[in-house]
Amino acid sequence: MKWLNDFKRAVIEEDFNSIEILLDDIPQFSDISSSELALGLINEAREIISRQKDDALSQMQKIQKTKKFVQSKESAYSLDMSS
């Protein structure tokens, strides 16, 4: 089935746009094995998305810490020319 092949490819490539598009149009499966395969792929996609979300959150926190550090160093070394 084309949908299963496309979804497998999207999961393997971690192509989130394709995953989203394919999830919006899940077909009716004619046999249990195809349904089970689709369910397994959907669960794998959920895990990949969850892992990416966690990684993005971690990166954002690192950026915020770095920004605060740089700002604190800038204010510590700024010259007061008002006197």
C-alpha positions in Angstrom: 0.0 0.0 0.0 1.4 3.4 -1.0 0.4 5.1 2.2 2.4 2.6 4.3 5.4 2.9 2.1 5.2 6.7 2.2 4.8 6.7 5.9 7.7 4.3 6.4 9.9 6.6 4.4 8.8 9.7 6.3 9.5 8.0 9.7 12.9 6.7 8.6 13.9 10.1 7.2 12.3 11.9 10.2 10.4 14.1 7.7 8.0 15.8 10.1 6.1 17.6 7.3 5.3 14.4 5.5 4.4 12.6 8.7 1.9 15.3 9.5 0.4 15.2 6.0 0.1 11.5 6.0 -1.4 11.4 9.5 -4.1 13.7 8.3 -5.1 11.2 5.7 -4.9 7.7 7.2 -6.6 5.2 4.9 -8.8 2.2 5.9 -6.6 -0.9 5.9 -8.0 -4.1 4.4 -6.1 -6.5 6.6 -4.9 -6.7 10.2 -1.2 -6.9 9.3 -1.3 -3.6 7.5 -3.2 -2.1 10.4 -0.6 -3.4 12.9 2.2 -2.1 10.8 0.6 1.3 10.5 0.1 1.4 14.3 3.7 0.5 14.9 4.9 3.2 12.5 2.6 5.7 14.1 4.0 4.9 17.6 7.6 5.2 16.2 6.7 8.6 14.8 5.3 9.6 18.2 8.6 8.6 19.8 10.7 10.5 17.3 8.6 13.6 17.7 8.7 13.4 21.4 12.5 13.0 21.3 12.9 15.9 19.0 10.6 18.0 21.2 12.8 17.2 24.2 16.0 18.0 22.3 14.6 21.3 21.2 13.6 22.2 24.8 17.1 21.3 26.0 18.7 23.5 23.3 16.4 26.4 24.1 17.4 26.1 27.8 21.1 26.1 26.9 20.6 29.2 24.7 18.8 31.0 27.5 21.6 30.2 30.0 24.2 31.3 27.5 22.2 34.5 26.8 22.0 35.3 30.6 25.7 34.6 31.0 26.7 36.9 28.1 24.4 39.6 29.4 25.8 39.4 32.9 29.4 39.6 31.5 28.5 42.6 29.3 27.0 44.5 32.3 30.0 43.6 34.5 32.5 44.9 31.9 30.5 47.9 30.6 32.2 51.3 31.1 30.4 54.0 32.9 31.2 57.2 31.0 28.7 59.4 32.8 31.1 60.7 35.5 
